[in-house]
């Protein structure tokens, strides 16, 4: 009986040890799943923050202080840049904007020279007649000659050089719309030439444009995407070389003035 009792006690002890080990494994598995969820949530939050900062910077070109404030907390909706105008508020173009039919059905070719490096251009009035009419008129007037490319982005999927003005400020006397030929998937392939505009405003296009040097994704805002007016047909490596020099000190790490100042020596279309 004594031996039998000891065997029973030993068997019970082993069962208790096995149950304890199972409970420990269950607890460890539960903690692992919880930690994975927390890590995934933090990663998602970081991605959302990066996208919001990127888009706000692209649309509004904030100052260093504004960017720092956004990065610190995106404090409140009232601190976000307000749309300059709704599409319905500026549903017509002014008398200084060329008519779309001057470029409709036409494809223009030409050249833009940046810091002595020539880029071949194709501007497509069959897909974006209003934008093509604007670029053709401004090129003929020499408006771009001597102007700056003031902004460079070097994100892995946000890579462009913005040109046509000395600063990010738009010309309030030269705004137009509507949006044309915006990509359904929000993807702008390398070589794309598209029109910069103010945030959430389909009639907030102006004189500035951007050249994409690496495939870029720009999610649409409430007005839509950005008008694709043409492409670089040769010499895109000149923009890539500008990007390789990086961003000027004092700017955001991936979005700011080019470290190598960029000037449009000439811009012509025929």
DRENLO-709068 format. One record per residue (C-alpha): residue in three letters; residue number from 1; x, y, z. Coordinates in Angstrom, 1 decimal. Example, Ala and Ser with C-alpha at 12.3 -4.5 7.8 and 13.67 -1.06 7.14 Angstrom:
// DRENLO-709068
(ALA 1 (12.3 -4.5 7.8));
(SER 2 (13.7 -1.1 7.1));
END
This chain:
// DRENLO-709068
(UNK 1 (0.0 0.0 0.0));
(UNK 2 (2.8 2.4 0.9));
(UNK 3 (4.5 1.8 -2.5));
(UNK 4 (1.2 2.3 -4.3));
(UNK 5 (0.5 5.5 -2.4));
(UNK 6 (3.9 6.9 -3.2));
(UNK 7 (3.4 6.0 -6.9));
(UNK 8 (0.1 7.8 -6.9));
(UNK 9 (1.6 10.9 -5.3));
(UNK 10 (4.5 10.8 -7.8));
(UNK 11 (2.1 10.5 -10.7));
(UNK 12 (0.0 13.5 -9.3));
(UNK 13 (3.2 15.5 -8.9));
(UNK 14 (4.2 14.9 -12.5));
(UNK 15 (0.7 15.8 -13.7));
(UNK 16 (0.9 19.1 -11.8));
(UNK 17 (4.3 19.8 -13.3));
(UNK 18 (3.0 19.2 -16.8));
(UNK 19 (0.0 21.4 -16.1));
(UNK 20 (2.3 24.1 -14.8));
(UNK 21 (4.5 23.9 -17.9));
(UNK 22 (1.4 24.1 -20.2));
(UNK 23 (0.2 27.1 -18.3));
(UNK 24 (3.6 28.8 -18.7));
(UNK 25 (3.7 28.1 -22.4));
(UNK 26 (0.1 29.5 -22.8));
(UNK 27 (1.2 32.6 -20.9));
(UNK 28 (4.3 33.0 -23.0));
(UNK 29 (2.3 32.6 -26.2));
(UNK 30 (-0.3 35.1 -25.0));
(UNK 31 (2.5 37.7 -24.2));
(UNK 32 (4.1 37.1 -27.6));
(UNK 33 (0.9 37.7 -29.5));
(UNK 34 (0.2 40.8 -27.4));
(UNK 35 (3.7 42.2 -28.1));
(UNK 36 (3.4 41.5 -31.8));
(UNK 37 (0.1 43.4 -31.9));
(UNK 38 (1.7 46.4 -30.1));
(UNK 39 (4.7 46.3 -32.5));
(UNK 40 (2.4 46.1 -35.5));
(UNK 41 (0.3 49.0 -34.2));
(UNK 42 (3.4 51.1 -33.7));
(UNK 43 (4.7 50.3 -37.2));
(UNK 44 (1.3 51.2 -38.7));
(UNK 45 (1.2 54.5 -36.8));
(UNK 46 (4.7 55.3 -38.0));
(UNK 47 (3.7 54.6 -41.7));
(UNK 48 (0.6 56.8 -41.3));
(UNK 49 (2.6 59.6 -39.8));
(UNK 50 (5.2 59.5 -42.6));
(UNK 51 (2.5 59.5 -45.3));
(UNK 52 (0.6 62.4 -43.6));
(UNK 53 (3.8 64.5 -43.3));
(UNK 54 (4.8 63.7 -46.8));
(UNK 55 (1.5 64.7 -48.3));
(UNK 56 (1.2 67.8 -46.2));
(UNK 57 (4.7 68.8 -47.2));
(UNK 58 (4.1 68.1 -50.9));
(UNK 59 (0.8 70.1 -51.0));
(UNK 60 (1.7 73.0 -48.7));
(UNK 61 (5.5 73.3 -48.6));
(UNK 62 (5.6 74.1 -44.9));
(UNK 63 (8.3 76.0 -43.2));
(UNK 64 (10.9 74.2 -41.0));
(UNK 65 (8.9 75.2 -37.9));
(UNK 66 (5.6 74.0 -39.4));
(UNK 67 (7.2 70.7 -40.4));
(UNK 68 (8.7 70.3 -36.9));
(UNK 69 (5.3 71.0 -35.3));
(UNK 70 (3.6 68.4 -37.5));
(UNK 71 (6.3 65.8 -36.8));
(UNK 72 (6.0 66.5 -33.1));
(UNK 73 (2.3 65.6 -33.0));
(UNK 74 (0.2 66.7 -35.9));
(UNK 75 (-1.3 68.7 -33.0));
(UNK 76 (-4.9 69.4 -34.0));
(UNK 77 (-7.0 69.6 -37.1));
(UNK 78 (-7.0 73.4 -36.8));
(UNK 79 (-3.3 73.4 -37.0));
(UNK 80 (-3.3 71.8 -40.4));
(UNK 81 (-3.0 73.9 -43.6));
(UNK 82 (-6.5 74.9 -44.8));
(UNK 83 (-7.3 74.3 -48.5));
(UNK 84 (-6.6 77.5 -50.4));
(UNK 85 (-9.9 77.1 -52.2));
(UNK 86 (-12.5 74.5 -53.0));
(UNK 87 (-12.9 73.4 -56.6));
(UNK 88 (-16.3 75.2 -56.9));
(UNK 89 (-14.8 78.4 -55.6));
(UNK 90 (-12.5 78.8 -58.6));
(UNK 91 (-14.4 76.9 -61.3));
(UNK 92 (-13.2 79.2 -64.1));
(UNK 93 (-9.8 80.3 -65.4));
(UNK 94 (-8.8 83.9 -65.6));
(UNK 95 (-8.2 85.9 -68.8));
(UNK 96 (-4.4 85.4 -68.6));
(UNK 97 (-4.8 81.6 -68.8));
(UNK 98 (-4.5 80.2 -72.4));
(UNK 99 (-7.4 78.3 -73.7));
(UNK 100 (-7.2 74.5 -73.7));
(UNK 101 (-8.1 74.2 -77.3));
(UNK 102 (-4.8 75.9 -78.3));
(UNK 103 (-3.1 72.6 -77.3));
(UNK 104 (-5.9 70.0 -77.7));
(UNK 105 (-4.9 67.1 -79.9));
(UNK 106 (-1.3 68.3 -80.1));
(UNK 107 (1.9 66.8 -78.8));
(UNK 108 (4.8 69.2 -78.3));
(UNK 109 (8.4 68.2 -78.1));
(UNK 110 (11.3 70.3 -76.7));
(UNK 111 (14.1 70.7 -74.3));
(UNK 112 (14.7 71.9 -70.7));
(UNK 113 (18.3 72.7 -69.6));
(UNK 114 (19.1 72.3 -65.9));
(UNK 115 (22.5 73.6 -64.8));
(UNK 116 (23.7 73.1 -68.4));
(UNK 117 (22.3 69.6 -68.7));
(UNK 118 (19.6 69.0 -71.4));
(UNK 119 (16.5 67.0 -70.8));
(UNK 120 (14.3 66.0 -73.8));
(UNK 121 (10.6 66.7 -73.2));
(UNK 122 (7.3 65.6 -74.6));
(UNK 123 (4.2 67.5 -73.6));
(UNK 124 (0.9 65.8 -74.4));
(UNK 125 (-2.1 68.0 -75.3));
(UNK 126 (-4.2 65.0 -76.2));
(UNK 127 (-4.4 63.9 -72.6));
(UNK 128 (-4.0 67.2 -70.8));
(UNK 129 (-4.9 70.0 -73.1));
(UNK 130 (-5.2 72.8 -70.5));
(UNK 131 (-1.9 71.9 -68.8));
(UNK 132 (-0.2 71.6 -72.2));
(UNK 133 (-1.5 75.0 -73.3));
(UNK 134 (-0.2 76.6 -70.1));
(UNK 135 (3.3 75.1 -70.4));
(UNK 136 (3.5 75.9 -74.1));
(UNK 137 (2.5 79.5 -73.5));
(UNK 138 (4.9 80.0 -70.5));
(UNK 139 (7.7 78.4 -72.5));
(UNK 140 (7.1 80.7 -75.5));
(UNK 141 (7.1 83.7 -73.2));
(UNK 142 (10.4 82.6 -71.6));
(UNK 143 (8.8 82.5 -68.2));
(UNK 144 (10.8 79.6 -67.0));
(UNK 145 (14.2 80.7 -68.3));
(UNK 146 (16.4 81.6 -65.3));
(UNK 147 (13.9 80.3 -62.7));
(UNK 148 (14.7 77.8 -60.0));
(UNK 149 (13.9 74.3 -59.1));
(UNK 150 (13.4 75.0 -55.4));
(UNK 151 (12.4 71.7 -54.0));
(UNK 152 (13.8 68.2 -54.0));
(UNK 153 (12.4 65.0 -52.4));
(UNK 154 (14.5 61.9 -51.9));
(UNK 155 (12.1 59.5 -50.3));
(UNK 156 (12.2 55.9 -51.5));
(UNK 157 (8.8 56.2 -53.1));
(UNK 158 (8.5 60.0 -53.2));
(UNK 159 (11.2 61.2 -55.5));
(UNK 160 (10.8 64.4 -57.5));
(UNK 161 (12.3 67.8 -58.4));
(UNK 162 (9.8 70.7 -58.3));
(UNK 163 (10.5 73.7 -60.6));
(UNK 164 (9.2 76.9 -62.0));
(UNK 165 (9.6 79.3 -59.1));
(UNK 166 (12.2 80.7 -56.7));
(UNK 167 (10.2 79.6 -53.7));
(UNK 168 (7.2 77.3 -52.9));
(UNK 169 (4.8 80.3 -53.0));
(UNK 170 (2.3 80.1 -55.7));
(UNK 171 (1.4 83.1 -58.0));
(UNK 172 (-2.2 84.0 -56.9));
(UNK 173 (-2.7 85.7 -60.2));
(UNK 174 (-2.0 82.6 -62.2));
(UNK 175 (-4.2 79.7 -61.1));
(UNK 176 (-6.2 77.3 -63.3));
(UNK 177 (-7.9 74.0 -63.6));
(UNK 178 (-9.4 71.5 -64.0));
(UNK 179 (-7.3 68.4 -63.1));
(UNK 180 (-6.5 66.3 -66.2));
(UNK 181 (-4.9 62.9 -66.8));
(UNK 182 (-4.5 62.0 -63.1));
(UNK 183 (-3.3 58.4 -62.5));
(UNK 184 (-6.0 56.1 -61.1));
(UNK 185 (-3.5 54.2 -59.0));
(UNK 186 (-1.7 57.4 -57.7));
(UNK 187 (1.6 56.2 -59.2));
(UNK 188 (3.8 58.6 -61.1));
(UNK 189 (6.5 56.6 -63.0));
(UNK 190 (10.1 57.9 -63.4));
(UNK 191 (10.2 60.6 -66.1));
(UNK 192 (6.7 61.9 -65.4));
(UNK 193 (6.2 65.6 -65.7));
(UNK 194 (3.2 66.8 -63.6));
(UNK 195 (1.7 70.0 -62.4));
(UNK 196 (2.1 71.2 -58.8));
(UNK 197 (-0.9 72.7 -57.2));
(UNK 198 (-2.4 73.8 -53.8));
(UNK 199 (-3.9 71.3 -51.5));
(UNK 200 (-7.5 70.0 -52.0));
(UNK 201 (-8.0 72.4 -55.0));
(UNK 202 (-8.7 71.2 -58.5));
(UNK 203 (-8.3 74.8 -59.7));
(UNK 204 (-5.1 75.4 -57.7));
(UNK 205 (-2.7 74.6 -60.5));
(UNK 206 (-0.1 77.3 -61.3));
(UNK 207 (3.2 77.8 -63.1));
(UNK 208 (5.1 75.2 -61.1));
(UNK 209 (5.6 71.6 -62.2));
(UNK 210 (7.6 68.6 -61.0));
(UNK 211 (9.8 66.0 -62.6));
(UNK 212 (9.7 62.5 -61.1));
(UNK 213 (13.1 60.8 -61.2));
(UNK 214 (12.1 57.6 -59.5));
(UNK 215 (8.7 55.8 -59.4));
(UNK 216 (6.7 57.8 -57.0));
(UNK 217 (3.3 57.3 -55.2));
(UNK 218 (1.3 60.4 -54.2));
(UNK 219 (-2.1 59.5 -52.7));
(UNK 220 (-4.9 61.7 -54.0));
(UNK 221 (-6.4 64.4 -51.7));
(UNK 222 (-10.0 65.6 -51.7));
(UNK 223 (-9.6 67.2 -55.1));
(UNK 224 (-7.9 64.2 -56.8));
(UNK 225 (-4.4 63.6 -58.1));
(UNK 226 (-1.9 65.7 -60.0));
(UNK 227 (-2.2 66.5 -63.7));
(UNK 228 (0.3 64.4 -65.7));
(UNK 229 (1.2 66.7 -68.7));
(UNK 230 (4.1 64.8 -70.2));
(UNK 231 (7.4 63.0 -69.8));
(UNK 232 (11.1 63.3 -69.9));
(UNK 233 (12.3 61.5 -73.1));
(UNK 234 (16.1 61.8 -72.4));
(UNK 235 (18.5 63.2 -69.9));
(UNK 236 (16.7 62.1 -66.7));
(UNK 237 (20.0 61.2 -65.2));
(UNK 238 (20.7 64.9 -64.8));
(UNK 239 (17.8 65.0 -62.2));
(UNK 240 (19.1 61.8 -60.6));
(UNK 241 (22.5 63.4 -60.2));
(UNK 242 (21.0 66.4 -58.6));
(UNK 243 (19.1 64.2 -56.2));
(UNK 244 (22.3 62.2 -55.3));
(UNK 245 (23.8 65.4 -53.9));
(UNK 246 (21.0 65.4 -51.3));
(UNK 247 (19.1 68.1 -49.5));
(UNK 248 (20.5 71.4 -48.3));
(UNK 249 (21.4 71.6 -44.6));
(UNK 250 (18.5 73.0 -42.5));
(UNK 251 (15.8 71.2 -44.5));
(UNK 252 (13.9 68.1 -43.7));
(UNK 253 (16.1 65.0 -44.3));
(UNK 254 (14.2 63.9 -47.4));
(UNK 255 (12.3 67.1 -48.5));
(UNK 256 (13.7 70.6 -49.0));
(UNK 257 (15.9 72.7 -51.1));
(UNK 258 (18.4 70.8 -53.2));
(UNK 259 (22.0 70.9 -51.8));
(UNK 260 (23.1 71.7 -55.3));
(UNK 261 (21.1 74.8 -56.4));
(UNK 262 (19.2 74.2 -59.6));
(UNK 263 (18.4 76.7 -62.3));
(UNK 264 (16.4 76.3 -65.5));
(UNK 265 (18.7 77.8 -68.1));
(UNK 266 (16.1 77.4 -70.9));
(UNK 267 (12.8 75.8 -71.6));
(UNK 268 (11.4 75.5 -75.1));
(UNK 269 (8.6 73.6 -76.8));
(UNK 270 (7.6 73.3 -80.5));
END
